[in-house]
C-alpha cells in the first residue's frame, strides 16, 4: 500500500513508480510504500500560498490559541502514535521525546502569543527618532511572508521534527508543506491525518508529501522559506539549488554534527560530576539507538582519567538491554532499518582504521523478544582514539547510531581545540564543578557551537541534558552543523516574517504599528481611560490630569515614610557641587504623585496594577514645583487567565509628567523653551474584558423569560420538560441559599480550584451536562402539580437564596460541582445557569 499525501485539500497517493519500502525496524518486514510520483508538487506549494491569507489575517493570540488547542487535541490521542512509533525501533522513552516533545513544542510556541500585540503583525525594538524634536521617526515592523514554509525533515524524529518547525511558522502566520524522510513517513502521516481530522487548522496551513521528491525546490519563490534537517552532504546539495539563488529564498540547514562532551579535570571518580558525565554519555549513546543529531559522538576526557572513564562507561553500557522496544525491560531498540545498520558498520570501520574498539561488537547480537538478524539491531560501540590531533577521522566521520569515541586532552586549550576540530557542532557539553574551567571552555568554544550545556551537581536535577533542544532556545550550529537556526522562541518566529523599516510622523506610526509613539497626537478620551473595558481602549487614548504642587513637607514626609534619606531630599546644606539646586523631590515620589493624579478612584474594569517599566527621570523637580500628567494608552497585550478571575488583558500606559511652569535655573527665570517634560514611565494595568456572552438575570428579565415558558415548551437539547427545568432551578436556588446541603462534593479536591475557576470565565455551560445530584439518563420525578406552581416555588427558593446572603454577606454555601462558593461566585453561577436553561428552552 502506498502511503497517502495530503495536498491541495485532500488525501491522495502517488503512482506506483519509483516507490520506496518502509520497514518495521524490529521485524524487518515491509509495512508500506512511499511515492510522490504523479503528484503536482508545484500546485501544492501554490495552494499553500493561495490559502495562506487565513493564517496571515489571524492575530498572534488567535494563532497561539489555535496551536494550543491542537496540542491539547493531539495529546489526548498520543497512545495511538506510540503504537505506530514502535515500528521505528524506538522505545517508549525514545518515542516520548519525539511525540510528546513535539506536542510540547506546540505548547511552548503557543505561549509566545503573550509577547506579541493583539494583531496580525509585530513591532520590533524601540522607536528611532530621526529628527530633532521627534516629529520624524522610524520603527520596524514584522509581517508574515506570503509564501509557504517548505520543511524537509530527517527520519529520526518524524513527529518532533515536523512540529518544532510548524509551530514556529504557524505562529508567524505562514502555512507549511512537510516532506518527511521516507523511512519513517508512516508516523508523520499518522499525526498529520489526526491534525487534519481535527479541523483546527485553516485550509492550506499544513500539507504533507509522503515520499521522496527531487522537484520540491524547483518552484519555490522569494516569499517562501526552506528548512532542511538531515545529513550535511545532502544539505550542501540542496543549498546550492539554482532556484534558491535566483529567488533569494531563505534556507535554514540543521545537519548532523560531531558533538563533543568534555569532562572537567576536577570531575574525578567519586565526584557527582564524574557520575553525571558517565550517565550522560551512556544516555546519549543509547537514546533513539544513537540516531540523534545532538548525540555525543566525541567524548573528551583528561588524559589521566581515560582508563577510569572507559571502565565506568563500559559498566554503564553493560546495563543496556536491547530488543523489542515494547518490552518494559528493553532500554535500546533498533536502528531505523538494516540499510542504516550496514552504513554505520562502514563508518565505524573508517574510524577504527586508527581508533581501537573498546566496547561492543559488530556481530549479530541477541535481542530480547526479537530476531537479532531480521531486526536492525546493533550493539553500543565505544571507540578509543589516543592520538586525536594526529588521527583526524574521528573529527570528520560520523556513524549515525549508538557510537561514540573516547579521546584524551591535557588542559582547557586542548579541549577547546579538539572540540573545534569538529568544524561546527549543534551542541557541546562540559561537565565540571569548576566554573572557571566551564567559563574558559564556553567562551572560546562558543564560536563553533549552537548550544553549550554546563552540567554539575547543582544543575543536574533540573537539567534537560546534552541532547535536548528546547523550543525557546535556538537549535542549529555553524559549519558542519549547517550554519542555521531553528526554534529559538521569538527569534524563530521572526525567521518566517519580513522585517520592514517604517518611517513617518509619530502620529502616522502610532496608527501603523498599533503602539502609541511619543510625540504622537493624543486621542482625548470622553471619560477616564480607566473606566473603559479592555476592548474599548485604543492606543493613543489619552487624559490630561489636573495639577499638583509638590511641597517641602511632601518631600520630607515621603523620606520619613520610605526611609529614603538621600541628601538631595533631606540635607539642603550639601547641595554644593551637585546637579541639584534646591530640595529635590524623590523620583519615586514624583511617580507616586503622578499616580495620585491619574488613578481613577471608582471600581471599574481596571482590576489591578500589573507592573512598572521603562521609568526615566529627565530632570529634577524641587519643592513648590507644580506638575500635571498626561496618561496615554501605549499598547495592549492579551494574557492567559488562570484561577478565579475574570478574562482580562494587559494595557500599557505611557505616563508623561510635566512641570507646569518650567524654569531655566541657569538664568533664574521662567523660560518658554525650558524642558517641561520631567519624567516618563510605562505602567501596566490588568483590565477586564467585556462580558457579552450572558444576559444579566434581573428579576424583570427572569419574569420576562418565565412568562414565555408553557407546558408545551420543548427543549432544544436534553430530556427535561419545561416543569422539570423550573423545578431544577428551584432546587439549585435552595442549594445556593444553604437550605439543601446534605450531599457530597462530586469534584475531586485536586480539581476543585480548576473547576471553580470556570465560573469566572465567559464560556457557556456545556449542553447535556449531567448534574451529579440528578438521575443519570432519566428525568427527575416532579414535585409540584403543574408548571405554574413550580414557578411560584421557584420564586420562593430565590427569596431564600437572596435572604441568606443579605444576612450572611460573607457566608458560603456548598455546590456539588464547584465546592464552597461565596456570594459573588453564586451570582456568577446563577447567571451562567439561568442563561443555560433559558437558552435551552428558547427563552432568550
Secondary structure, DSSP 8 states (H G I E B T S, - for coil): -B-EEEETTEEEE--SSS-EEEE-TTT--EEEEE--TT--HHHHHHHHHHHTHHHHHS-HHHHHHHHHHHHHHHHTTHHHHHHHHGGGT--HHHHHHHHHHHHHHHHHHHHGGGGS-SSSSEEEEEEEE-STTSSSEEEEEEEE-SSEEEEE--STTTTHHHHHHHHHHHHHT-EEEEE--GGGHHHHHHHHHHHHHHT-S-TTSEEE--S--S-TTTT--TT-EEEEEE-HHHHHHHHT-HHHHHTT-EEEEEE---EEEEE-TT--TTSHHHHHHHHHHHHHHHGGGG--TTSEEEEEEEGGGHHHHHHHHHHHHHT--BB-TTSTT--B---S-HHHHHHHHHHHHHHTTTSEEEE--SS----BTS-TTTTT----EEEEES-TTT-GGGGT----SSEEEEEEE-SHHHHHHHHHTTSSBS-EEEE-S-HHHHHHHHHHHGGGBS-EEEE-TTTTTT---TT---TTSEEEESGGG-SEEEE-THHHHHTTEEEEEEEE-HHHHHHHHSS--TT---EE-SS-GGGS-GGG--TTEEEE---EE--HHHHHHHHHHHT---HHHH-GGG-TTSS-SS-B--HHHHHHHHHHHH---S--SEEEEEEEEEEEE-S--BTT-EEEEEEEEEEEEE----SSS--EEEEEEEEEEEETT-EETTTTEE-TTS--EEEEEEEEEEEE----SS----HHHHHHHHHH--TT---SSSS--HHHHHHHHHHHHHHHTTS---S---S-HHHHHHHHHTTTSS----TT---TTS-TTS-----SSSHHHHHHHHHHHHHHHHHHHHH-TT--EEETTTEEE-HHHHHHHHHHHHHHHHHHTT--
